[in-house]
C-alpha cells in the first residue's frame, strides 16, 4: 500500500488526483474509494491505496482514509462554539 495526500477531488465529476511523495499525480475515481455511501475525498486528506499503471498513467485502487476524523477541520468548529 502507498500513502499520499489528495491534491483535489471533485464530487461533481467523481474523480480527482492524489499526490505521492515523489510529486507524482495518481488518478482516483470515486468507485475506487473504500467507503460506504457517497464516496468522496477532501483536498489535503491523507489516504492509503494500491497503485496500478494504466495506458493513461497511474491509478489508485482500494483508497482508504488514514484519519477519517481529520476531514475539513471539523474539530475547529466545535472549539469556536463556546463563544
N, C-alpha and C positions, 0 to 999 in steps of 0.2 A: 504494500500500500504506500502511496505517496501522500505528501501533505502539501497544501497550497493555500492561497488566500483568494477569495472571489474578487476578481477585477471589476466585473459588472455582470448583472443578471437582469434580464427584462421579463417580468411575469407576463406581459402582453405578448411578447414574441415566443416565450417558452424556452429561451436559451440564453447563454452568456459565456463568460470565459473565466477560467481560474488561472492565476499566475503562480508558477512554481519558482523555487529558489534560483533557478538558472535563468530567470527572466524569460521563460518560455510560456506562451499562452496555450491553454488547453481548453478546447471547446467542451461545453456541458449542456446537455439537453434535459429538460425537466423530467423526462421519463427515466433518466439515469440517476435521479436523486432518490436516495433511500429514506423516504418519509411517507407517512400516511397522510391522506387528504391532499390539499392543494400543495404542490411541490414547487418551492421557490427558494432562492438563496438571497442573502443580503450582501451588498458591497462591503468588502473588508472582512467578511466572515472567514474563519479558518475551517478548512474541510480536509477530509481524508478520502482517497479514491484510488481506484485502479485505473491505469492509463494504457490505452491502446493506440497504435498508429494506423491511420486510415489513409486513403488516397489524398484526402484534403488536409491532413495534418493530425495532431494529437487530439484524442477524445477521452473524456473522463467517463468512467463507468462505476456503478456502486458508490456514489458520492454520499458521504455521511458528514454531518456537522461534528466538529470536535468539541465545541462548547455550545450546546443549544440554547442556554440561557443568556448568552452574551450578545443576543441579537438586538441591534438598533439602540443600545444603551438604555434598555428598559429600566434598569435599576436607578438611573439618574432621575427619572420621573417620580419614583417613589420617595426619593430624598427630598425633592422640592415640594412635595405635597403637604409638608408641615407648616408652610407659611400661611 
